[in-house]
Amino acid sequence: SLQYLEDRWRHKFGSVYDPATGNVCGELKYVEVGLNCAGEQESITVERFATDLLDGKRFALLGEYGVGKSMTLREVFRTLAKRRRSDTTSRFPIYLNLREHQGQQEPAEILERHARNIGFAHDHQLVQAWKAGYAVLLLDGFDEVSSLGLQGAWQIGRASCRERV
């Protein structure tokens, strides 16, 4: 997992880029905005979001284009990676840019292509870690997927999430 985290950090995170340079990799400062969660009175932090993910909770991060969804998921990735490196958890984040996986249907195929895309040599280990419950999947780009089947399913899911908010 530690090699994966290192390799993944050097790859593009969703739509994140430096507006001054256009660079898609590198250090960009994250500004905590507070996340509003259905049923919660107060906004939650990235730290709490990461803890809840490790506890098995699932979330759909909703917002308009450019509001910072990818940047927030990148910060969640960074937070979970830091916890894994410090051995406070055996679980680690896998951040997938769904745009890079159009047309794929099988989770193993997606994880294997993801490993190749980032230069991680042990693609089968990502699949094994996911199946064993060691991976926390961060899926970015539902709004960018052009496959009608997946996009249609996401539209249905998004409508039901809005009703709960």
C-alpha positions in Angstrom: 0.0 0.0 0.0 2.8 2.4 0.7 4.2 2.1 -2.8 0.7 2.6 -4.3 0.3 5.8 -2.2 3.6 7.1 -3.5 2.8 6.2 -7.1 -0.7 7.6 -6.9 0.4 11.0 -5.6 2.2 11.7 -8.9 -0.9 11.2 -11.0 -3.8 13.7 -11.7 -6.5 13.9 -9.1 -9.8 14.5 -10.9 -10.2 18.0 -12.2 -7.6 19.5 -9.7 -5.1 21.8 -11.3 -3.1 24.9 -10.4 -4.9 27.8 -12.2 -1.7 29.9 -12.2 0.5 27.3 -14.0 -2.0 24.7 -15.4 0.0 22.0 -13.6 -2.2 19.0 -12.6 0.3 17.5 -10.1 2.2 19.0 -7.2 1.4 20.9 -4.1 -1.8 23.0 -3.9 -3.0 24.4 -0.7 -6.4 23.0 0.4 -8.7 25.4 2.1 -11.1 23.7 4.5 -14.6 24.7 3.5 -16.7 22.5 5.8 -18.9 19.8 4.4 -22.6 19.8 5.0 -23.9 16.3 5.6 -27.6 15.3 5.5 -28.9 14.9 9.0 -26.0 16.8 10.6 -26.4 20.2 12.2 -22.8 21.2 11.9 -20.5 20.8 8.9 -17.9 18.1 9.1 -14.1 18.4 8.5 -12.0 16.4 6.1 -10.5 14.6 9.2 -14.0 13.5 10.3 -14.9 12.6 6.7 -11.8 10.3 6.6 -12.6 8.8 10.0 -16.2 8.0 8.9 -14.9 6.4 5.7 -12.6 4.2 7.7 -15.6 3.3 9.9 -17.4 2.0 6.8 -19.7 4.9 6.1 -20.4 5.9 2.5 -20.9 9.4 1.0 -21.8 11.1 -2.2 -20.1 14.5 -2.5 -22.4 16.8 -4.4 -21.7 20.3 -5.8 -21.6 22.4 -8.9 -18.7 22.3 -11.3 -15.6 24.0 -9.8 -16.8 24.1 -6.2 -13.9 21.8 -5.1 -15.2 18.3 -5.0 -12.0 16.8 -6.5 -9.8 19.0 -4.3 -11.7 17.8 -1.3 -11.4 14.2 -2.3 -7.7 14.8 -2.9 -7.4 16.1 0.7 -9.3 13.1 2.0 -6.8 10.9 0.1 -3.9 12.8 1.7 -5.4 12.4 5.1 -6.1 8.7 4.8 -2.6 8.1 3.2 -1.0 9.9 6.2 -2.9 7.7 8.6 -1.7 4.6 6.7 1.9 5.7 6.6 1.8 6.3 10.4 0.4 2.8 10.9 -2.7 4.1 12.6 -4.7 2.0 10.2 -4.1 -0.9 7.8 -6.6 0.5 5.3 -5.5 2.9 2.5 -7.3 5.1 0.0 -7.5 4.2 -3.7 -8.5 7.4 -5.7 -10.0 6.6 -9.1 -10.6 9.2 -11.8 -13.7 7.7 -13.4 -13.0 9.6 -16.6 -10.1 7.3 -17.2 -12.3 4.2 -16.9 -15.1 4.8 -19.4 -16.5 1.6 -20.9 -15.1 -0.6 -18.1 -17.6 -2.6 -16.1 -15.7 -5.0 -13.9 -14.1 -3.6 -10.7 -11.0 -5.7 -11.1 -10.5 -4.4 -14.6 -10.9 -0.8 -13.3 -8.3 -1.3 -10.5 -5.9 -3.0 -12.9 -6.1 -0.2 -15.4 -5.8 2.4 -12.6 -2.6 0.7 -11.4 -1.1 0.8 -15.0 -2.2 4.4 -15.4 -0.3 5.5 -12.3 2.7 3.3 -12.9 2.0 0.9 -10.0 3.6 -2.4 -11.0 1.4 -4.7 -8.8 -2.1 -4.3 -10.3 -3.3 -7.6 -8.9 -2.4 -6.4 -5.3 -4.9 -3.6 -5.6 -7.6 -6.0 -6.5 -6.6 -8.3 -3.6 -6.5 -5.4 -1.2 -10.0 -4.2 -2.3 -11.5 -7.7 -2.0 -10.0 -8.1 1.4 -11.4 -4.9 2.7 -8.2 -2.9 3.0 -9.1 -0.3 0.4 -11.1 2.8 0.8 -12.4 3.7 -2.6 -12.6 7.4 -3.6 -14.5 7.7 -6.9 -14.2 11.0 -8.6 -15.9 12.2 -11.7 -19.4 10.7 -11.8 -20.5 13.9 -13.5 -17.9 13.4 -16.2 -18.7 9.8 -17.2 -20.3 9.7 -20.6 -21.4 6.0 -20.6 -25.2 6.2 -20.8 -25.7 3.2 -18.5 -23.6 4.5 -15.7 -24.6 8.1 -16.2 -28.2 7.2 -16.1 -27.7 5.2 -12.9 -25.9 8.2 -11.3 -28.7 10.6 -12.2 -31.2 8.3 -10.3 -28.9 8.2 -7.3 -28.3 11.9 -7.3 -32.0 12.7 -7.3 -32.6 10.5 -4.3 -29.7 12.1 -2.5 -31.1 15.6 -3.1 -34.4 14.5 -1.6 -32.6 13.7 1.7 -30.6 16.9 1.9 
